[in-house]
């Protein structure tokens, strides 16, 4: 099919060229590297890959705002140690442990008891009013323009894009189709159990405190297998939490594949970090592995001529 987008928000560097060359290679019929459309699966992390994760992942910002709103009237909620950590800005406590148990606890406490419809409405209201502390914009207005262009470029070339993120699946499904043109069924994130019941004759799904799947680190390849059932041929991430997903997508893949790492290097237009992020997004081992595995490393300062929409 060939390239149908110039990726104009990408500078003409090796990173852009590696992506275009890969897409052209796997979409050219009657060649050994041709990949049929059903197998053109691309997976993207979200926080730090499609939009910022500093100074906090955006879902954490939503939860903290919810806690500030509810805690004064709910003493039992405000007494929880993890709630106190969240309100005190103790991100290290929330993110401790392989499953980020503190964060999962706070997410469950703030979401439990709500129907899925109520939760969707709450997130939509927050997105309509909340503003990022540095950029002064709505959070859903802070997606990376080069990445939205990449999603469109892949889609035009027969790829099916999935988000595979540690964020809550329900949180992302509220806005991802509108913002990224990725439908809810192509969102794989951390998930909790819901309970079905009839309320006044109407079917409802109610969120509970139990998290059944945390989609981070080694959980990402497992989630891809469980929810997609096909091995990706393109994977885009930005942190050590994406390394397992990058490995699964590129090492020993019987089809041609491409791994891409977004490196936050622009403290003027966005943020600069790798080994010492403000909260999440540590990038050390995956960056080292990129050289060994031949993954494309995108230097945001060098490779992108635009970060956000004007």
N, C-alpha and C positions, 0 to 999 in steps of 0.2 A: 504493500500500500504506500510505503514511503512517508517521508516527513510532510506533514500538512501544517505545521506551526513553526515559526521562526524562533519561538521562545525569546521574544524581544526584551523581556525583563531580565534575561540572563546575558551577561557579557560574553563575548566570543573567546572563551577560555577553554582549557582542556576539560573542565567539568561538563560544560554544556555540550561539547563535542562528543564526549563519551556517551551521554544520554541519547543524543540524536543518532549516533552511529549504532548504538544498541537497538533502538527502535526500528531503524531502517533495516538492520540485519535480520531481525526476527519477524518482520512483516513482509519480507520479499519472498514471494512464492517460488517453488521449484528450486530452492537452495537448501543445503544441509542444515542451516541454522533457522529455517522457517519454523515458527511456532503457531499452531492453529489458534483461532480466536478463543475457543473455550479455555485454552491453557494460558492465555495472556493475563495472568493474575498479578496485579501490583498491590503491595501492602505498604501502608504509610502509618507510622506513629503520628500522634496528634500534637501533644504538648511539646513544644520546642522544635517540632518538625513542620507543622502546618500553621501554628501560631505560637506566640511566646509562652514561656513558662516562668518568667521572672516578673516581679520578685517572688510570686507564688504561682503555681498552676491555677488556672482560672476557676476550676471547680472548687479548689480550696478557698479562693476568694469568695465564691458564692456561699460556701458553707459558713465561713466566718461572718459574713453579713447576716446570714440566717441566725447564727448564734447570738450576735449582738441584738438582733430584733427580739429573739425569744427568751434569752436567758433571764432578763430582769423579772419576767412574769412566771418563770418555771424554775423554782429553786432546785428541784431534783436534777434538772438538766445542768444547771450551772455548777452543781456540786461535783459533777463527774470530772476526774483528774484530766482526762483527755480534752474535755471541753475547756477546762482552765488553761491547758497548754495551748490550745488553738487561740483562745482570746488573748493570751499573753504573748503570742507570736513565737512560741517555742516549736518551730518547724521540725527541729531535729528529733524531738520526742515523737511527734506525729509520724515521721517517716522512718522511725527505727524499725528494725526487723525486716526479714525477707518479704513479708506480706504487708508491710506498712500498717501494722496492727492499730496504732493510734489513729491514723487517718481513717482506716476502715471503720473503727468504732464511732468516730465523730460523724462520718457519712451516714452510718446506720441510724444513729440517734436523731439526726436532723431529718432523715427521710422516712423513717419507719412510721407506719400508721396512715400515711398519705396514700390515696389512690394514685395510680399512674397518671390519670388525668389531672389531678390536683398538683402533682409534681411537675408535669409539663407546664402548667399554667404558672407555677411559682418561678420556674427557670425563665420562662418567657418574660415575666414581669421584671425579673432581676436584669436580664439582658437589655431591656428597654430603658432602664434607669441607671444602672451601675456604670462607673467610669474607671478606667485604668489609672492608677495613681501617678504614673509618669506621663503617659501619652494623652490623658484626658479624653479618650474616646471610649465608646462602647466596646466591650470585649469582642463582640463578633465583627467589629470593624478593624480588627488587628490581625487578620490573616495575612500570611506572606503572599504578596502578589506573584512572585516567581513560581511559588508552589501551586497556586490556583491555576496558573498558566500551564504548569507541568501536568496537573490532573486533566485539564482540558485536552492537552496534546496527546496524552495517553489514551483518553477516551475516544478521540477522533481516529486513533490508530488501532481500535479494536480491543483495547485493554479494559478490564473490569477492575476498578479501584476499590480497595477496602481500607478502612481505618482499623488498625490493630493497636490499641492504646491501653495504658494502665488506668485511664480515666473511666468514670462510670458510663456504661453503655447507654443507660437511660438519659443521662445528662447530655451526651453527645447527640443522641437521636432527636432531641428537641430542635436543633438548629442546623445539623450537618447537611441535610439535603438542601436547605435554602442557601447555605454558605458555600458548600463544596460540590453540590450536585451528587452527593453520595447518599443513597437511600438508606433507611433504617436497617434493612436486612443485611447491609454491607458494613455495619458498624460492629466491631468486636471489642468489647471493653470489659472492665470488671463488672460483675453482675451479682445481684442478691436475689433471694427467693421472694416470690410474690404469692399472695394467697387469693384464691378466687372465691367470690361470694355473690349472692344476689342481695342487693340493697334496694328495698322498695320496688322489687320486681325488675331491677336493672342489673346486668352483670358488671361487676367491678373487680379489678385487680388491685390488691393492697400491698404496699411494700412492707417488708419485715426487717428485723435487725440482723438477719443471718446473711452473710456474704458467702456465696458458694464458689466463686471463681475470681481470683485476682490476676488480671491479665498483664503481668509484668515479668521481665526476665525470662526464665525458662517456661513460664506460663504462656508466652506468646506463640511459640511453635505448637504447643499443645492446643491452644485456642484456634490456630489456623487449621490444624488437622480436624478438630472437632466441628468447627462451624463453616469452613470453606470446603475441605475435602480435596483440595488440589494444592500442589506445591507452588508457591509464587515463583515467578521468573524475574520479578523486580521488587526490591525492598528498600524503603527509605526511612531512616531513623536519625537520631541525633545523640544518643547516649549509650552508656554501658548497658542500660536496661533493654536496649534494642539489639544487643550483640547476638543473643541466641537466635532471634528472628532473622538477622542478617546471615548468620551461619547456616541456618536451616534452608534459607532461600538460595544460597549460592554454593555451598560445599557439597559436592557429589550430586548436584542436580543433573538429571539426564538431559535437560533442555538448557540452552543458553540462558544465562542469568546475569543480573547486574545488582550490586549492592551500592547504596549511596548513603553517605553520612553527612549531615548538616553540622558544620562547625561554627559556633557562635563567636565571631571575631570582630564584630562591629559595635563598639561601645558608643558610637555617636548616633547611629540610626536605630540601634536596638540594644544588645548587650554583648559583653565579651566575657566568656567563661569556658572552662572545660573541666579541669580538676577540682575547682572550688566554686560550684554554682551557689546561688543564693538559697536555693531550696532543693529542687530536683534537677536532673539533667547532667549528672556527672559523666564526663567523657575522658576516660584514660585508657582502659584496656581495649575498647572498641577502636579507638584511634590508632593504637599500636597495631591491632590486628588488620586494620584497613590496608596498611602497606604490605603485609604478608599475604593478604587475600585478594589484593587487586581491586578493592572497593574504591569507588569514586568519593573523594572528600570535597565537599562544597565549602569553600571559604566565603562566608556571607559578605564580607567586606570587599573581596576581590571579584567574586563571581556573580553577584547580584547588583544590577544598577538601580533597582528599586526594592524597598522592603515592604512598605504598606501602600495602599491606595492613596492617591493624593486627596 
